[in-house]
């Protein structure tokens, strides 16, 4: 089935073909013969939210180990095989999925697909790479322990989603990483890496028949389903409170947020527009940029956005400012959020916000790799190819009445959950 998904806001027409391979694997394909490249993105629903109890960081470790040896190729041999054909294969882990990317010249597509098949079907999980990845993650955590941005972000997420997988660090902790064993990783892989949880996007100089053949080679032999733990919707906590982490630095790093609208809520795209008006983009189009930086010189940058996970959605933002001006900065941010809730944006803010979000959308599709990634994420979010038109249509259709109504939903009474790292003056 072909679905045309071009509109004037995209840099070029994109036609998405929704494939079902001979062995029943579903994928989205965009044929693009401008350059002889192939990009394949994929993801399996599950991710770090499926980390075993007391072993946070397991899914991140697993993702880092897929290209550390597979089948009869140990880590060094696998990397050498990639280098010989200039093949790029990488893996990643997020809270709701574990996935990866393959990029290659089309003439090397068969070899690239064979190596990717080995990685997802037969990762070796050898002890030496496990130890190396564990130490790499631990080194990162030790560095983050004194990094204000990392501390603030981790503290904010933990206090906003306590007793939920979304509140746990995806990279684990110095306490949990040593307890993650090979058996834990193998069991997690069996449950996460399955056909039933798979989403695929493939872009490049390849037709549907060959694309289907490669996809079957890589993914068709995976088990259909694994055993996944139920993940409940995450309740948002900490509204109206501030947690301060003492760190002897001259600036306070601030993270703040409150609940958002779910991605399939009819008002979701209006909430994205409002978050942009509050603190997105650059320059005078952002209210917080004007009020915090331009008018008062409180901070170099300040931003807000909406993040949507499978079981939570939230408005969040951050800034850094001198310790003695931290309270003033938070007061200004809170005042602007409350003003938007009560009065909505100005007509000028609405026009400029819509223009930016619609006009910047093509930048997500200016390379084959970006297109493949977008195809996967649109599928995982539960939309069809028509979303590539619908997304901007929804933004353009937002009226001032819509913006004012949804601002009350999104910003509410203005209460925020706040985490501050530093030695802020006046926050107690």
N, C-alpha and C positions, 0 to 999 in steps of 0.2 A: 504494500500500500504506500503510495506516494502522497506526501502532504506538503503543498507549497507554503513556505514560511518566510516569504520575503516581504519587506515593506521599506518605505523610503527612509526610515531611520537607521537601517542597517547599511554597512559600507558596501555590501554587494548582496545580490539575491542568494539565498541559501535554500536548497531543497533537501528536506530530510526524508529519507526512505526508511520506513519502519520494516525491518527484516525479521523473518523467522527462518532460521537456518534449517537445513534438512534434518538435523537432529533436535530441533525444537528450541534452540537458544534465541532469545530475542535481542535485538540491537537496533540502534539508530545509525544510519550511514549518510554522510555527505560526500558525494564525489567531487573532487577538486583536482584538476589536472594542470594547474598553473605551475606547480613544481613537482618533481618526482619523489614526493615524500609521503609517508603514512604515519598518522598519529592515531593511537588507540588508547582510550581512557576506559577504566572500568572501576566498579565499586561493589562491595558486598555490604548490605545493611547489617548493622550490629555494632562494630567498633568498640571503643573504649568503654561504652556503657555496659558491655558484656564482660569486663574484667572480673575474674573470680574474686570472691570475698577475701579481703585482706591482701590481694595481689594486684593492686592498681599499677598500671604500667605494662601489664602483660600484652595487651593488644598492640601497643606501640612497639614493644620489643619484637613481637611477631612480625609486624610490618617491616621492621628494619632487617629481618633475617631472611626474607624471601629471596633476596639476590645474593645471599652469602653461601651459595652452594645449593645445587639441586640435582636430583638424579645421581648419575655417576660422576658429576663434576663438583669438586670441592670449591671452596670460596675463590681461591686463586684461579682455578681453571674456568669457573663460570665468568669471572670478570675478564679474563683473557679472551674468552669466546665473544663477549660483547665488544671488546676493543677491536678484535680482528675485523669486524664488519661495521664498526662505528654505530653500534646499536645502543640506544638509550632505554634502559628499563629501570623504573624506580617505583617505590611503594610508599604509602602514607597511611596514617591512622587519624581519624577524627572521632568525636564522641558517638556518632551514629553510624559510622561506616569505616571499613578498611578497604583500601583500594590501591590503584596504581596506574602507571602510564607506560606505554611503549612508543618509541619514536625511531623511525628508520627510513633509509632510502628504500624506495619501492622494490628495487632489484634485490634487496636483502630481506624482504618481508617474510619469506618462508623460513629462513634461519631465525629471524627475530621471533616469529610465532612459536617455533619449536623451543627456543630458550624460555619464552614466557610460559609455555605449557609446562615445562619442567618446574619452573619457579612456583606456580600456583598449585600444581598437582603433586609434586614430590620434593618439597623443600627439605634439605638435609637436617637443619637445626643441629649442627655439630656443636660440641661443647666449647671449642675455642672461639668461634664467632659469638656464641651466646655470652661468654665471659667478656668479650670485647665490647659488644653492644651494651651490656649491663654497665660496664665501666664508663662508656661514653655518656649514657644517660645520667649516671651518678655524678660525673664531672659537671654536666650541665646543671644539675640540681644544686651542686655546691656553689656554682657561679651565681645562680639565681637567688641564692640565700642572701646575697648582698646587693642584688639589683633591685632598685626601687620599683621599676615598672613591673617586673615579674612578681615581686612580693605583693604589690597592690592588686594586680589582676587575680592572683591566686586567692588572696584573702577575700576579695569581693565575691568571687564565684563560690567559695566555700560557705560564706555567711549567707549568700543569696539562695543557695540550694543545699542546705544541710541535709544529711541522711539520704542523699540521692546521688546516683552515679554522676550527674552533671556537676556536682560540687567537688568531685574528686579530680586530682590532677591527672591528665592523660599520660604524662611521662612518669607517673608513679612517684614514690618518695624514697628517701634514703633508707627507710625502714622496710618498705615493701619489696623493692627490687631484689635484694639478696635472697628472698624467699621464693622467687619465681624460677621454677625448674623446667627442664626440657619437657617433662610429661605435661606440665601445665600448658606450655606453648602448643604442643602437639594436639592436645584435647581442644584448646581454643580454636586452632586452625580447622579442625574437623567440623566444628559447629558454625564457624563464621564463613568459611570459603565453600559456598554451595551454589548450585545453579538457581535454586529458588530465591536466593537473596541477591542475584547478580543484575547489574545494569551495565550496559556497554554503549560507548559512542566511538565510531570509527570515521576518520576523515582523511581523504587523500586521493592519490591517483590510482584508484582501485574500483572495479565495478562490483555490483551486488553479488554476483556468483562467486568471485574470488574472495570477497570479504566474508561471505557466509562460510566458505571452506576454511579460511583462517580462524574464524571465530569458533567453529566446531573443533578444530585441532586444539585450540587452547583450552576451551571451557567445557566441551560436551561430556567429558569423562568425569567431571566433578560429581559428587553425590548430590542428590536433589535437595535435601534439607538437612539441617543440623538441629541441635537442641539449644534453643536460645532462652535465656531468662526473661521473664516478663519485666518490662521497664514501665513504671507508672508515670503519669504526668507529674511534672515537678512543680510543687507549690513554691511561690516566690516569698522569701522571708527577709526580715531586716528593714522593712520600710520605716523611715523616720528615725533611723539610728546611724551613728557614725562609729566605725572601729578604727582606732589609730594604732599603727605598728611603729614603735620607736626605732629610728635609724638615724645615726649621726651624719646627716647630709644637709647641705644648705637649702635644698628645695623640698617641698612636699609634693609627692606624686599622688594624685587623686583619681579614684575610679568611682563612678556612680551609676545608678540605674534603677529601673522600676519595671513592672510587668508590661509586656507588649501584646499585640494581637497575633493570633495564630495565622499561619501562612495561607489557609483556605478561608479565613474570615473575609466576608465581602469588603470590609474596610481596610484590609491589610495593605494594599498598595498606597492608599491615602496615608496610612501611618508611616510608611517608608518616606513618602514625600514630606511629611511633617518633621520627621527626624532629620531629614536633610536640611530643611529650613532652619531648624534649631541649631544644628552643629555639623552639617555635612559640607562637602565641597571645599572650596578655597575662596579667599577674598571676601568681599562685602556681601556675598549671597548668603552667608551663614550669620544668623543672629548672634550666636555666642562669639564668633570671630570678631564681630563689630564691638560687642559690649565688653568682652573680656580682654581682647588684645588691643583693638584699635582705640577705643575710648579711654581705657584705664591702664593699659600696659601691664596687666596682671600676669600674662603668660604669653609664650611664643606661639603655642598652638593649643587648640581645644576642639574636641570633636564629639559627635554623637552619631549613632546608627542603630538600626534594628537588627537583631540576630534572631534567627528562627531555627530551632532544633525540632526533632520529631516530637518531643514531649515538653517543650517550653519555648516561649517567645519573650523577648525582653528588649527594652530600650536601654542602651548603655553608652557611656562616654567617659572621657578622661582628659586630664590636663596636668601640668606641673607648674608650680609657682613658688616664689620665695616663701619660706616658713611663716614669716610675719604677715603675709598676704593671703594665706590659705583660707581663712575664714571669710574674708572679703570675696575671694573668688567663688567659693561655694555659695555665698549669699547671692551673688549676681546670677549664677547658674540657676539657683532655685527660683529666683524672682522671674527670670525669663521663661522657665518651664511653667510657672503658675500663670504668667501673663498669657502665654499661648493657650493654656487650658481655658482661661476665662474669656479671652477675646479672639482667639484664632490668629492666623497670620494676616499680614497686610496684603492687599491686592498685588503690590509689587513683589513681595516675597513669594507669593503663590506662582506668579508668572515666571519669575526667574528660577524657582525650584523645579517647576515642570520642564522648563527649557533645558536645564542642566541634566536632569535624569534621563530625559528622552534623547538628548543629543549625545550624551556620553555612552549610551548603551552599545553602539557599534564597536567601541574599544574592547569589548569582551569577545569579539569575533574576528580580530584582525590577524590571527594566525591559526593554522590547522590545529595546533595543540590547544589553544583557547577554545576553539569551536568544539572539539571533542570533549573537553572538560565541561563546557556548558551543556552539551547534550546529555551527559550523565547526570548532572545536578538537576536539570529540569525533569528528567525521568524520576529521580529519587524524590523530588518534591511533589510528585503526583500530578504533574501537568503533561499535556500532550504537546506535539510540535507547534500547535497553534499559539502556544504561550509566547512565542517569539514575536507575534503580532499583538497578542492580547495584552502583554505586559505594558507596552507603551500606550496602547489605546486606553487602558484603565487610568494611567497617569494623566493623559491629556484630558480625560473626561471629568476630572475632579473639579468641582465647583467650590466657590467660597462657602456655601452652606455646608457642603460635605466636609471641608477642611475644619470648619468651626465645630461641627458635630463630632467628628472623629478626634479632634484635639481634646475634647472633654473626656473621651474614652481613654486616649493614650496617656495623657498627662495627669488626669484626675485631680487630686488635691495637691499635686506637686511633690508629695513625699518621695524620698529616695532612700535606697540602701547605699551607704557610702563607706569606702575603705580609703584610708590615707596612710601613706608611708613617709616618714620624716619626723620632724619635730615642729608640727604646726602650732602657731600661737593662737590661743583663743578658742580652740576646739575641745579643750578639756582632756 
